[in-house]
Amino acid sequence: DTTDTRDADQQYLNDLTATCEQKASDFESRQQLRAEEIEAINKAIGIISSGAVSGNAEKHLPSLAQQGPALAMLRSDTQNKLMQGRVAQFLSTKARELNSRVLSALAVRVEADPFVKVKKMIK
């Protein structure tokens, strides 16, 4: 009985040691990755703040800025309302079938358009 317990404990220790070594190895590789990311960010900051780049934003960025609402935004508003209504109807149907109050509440919230405030802020 004692040897069985010792063998089980030894197996547990071996498994735990292997797990810890794996986690330590994973941690070291993530640390190396993060260090490389920080180095790349520092290089990018150096490039952006250099004299060769500074002052060019006024020249290049205004031409890239969007003028007026995009066509996709205009079209998507009506499509989103139709799709939102279909989703709300589907959720309501499933809520009745499954007698689920959670689905019913979700259907009501989907139908109420939770992004109204966000859309107003964008416009």
BELRA-V901323 format. One record per helix or strand of 2 or more residues. SS is the DSSP state (h for helix, s for strand). FROM is the first residue (numbers start at 0). TO is the last residue. If there is no record, write none. Layout:
BEGIN
[[SS;FROM;TO] [SS;FROM;TO]]
END
This chain:
BEGIN
[[h;1;47] [h;56;63] [h;70;97] [h;100;110] [h;115;121]]
END
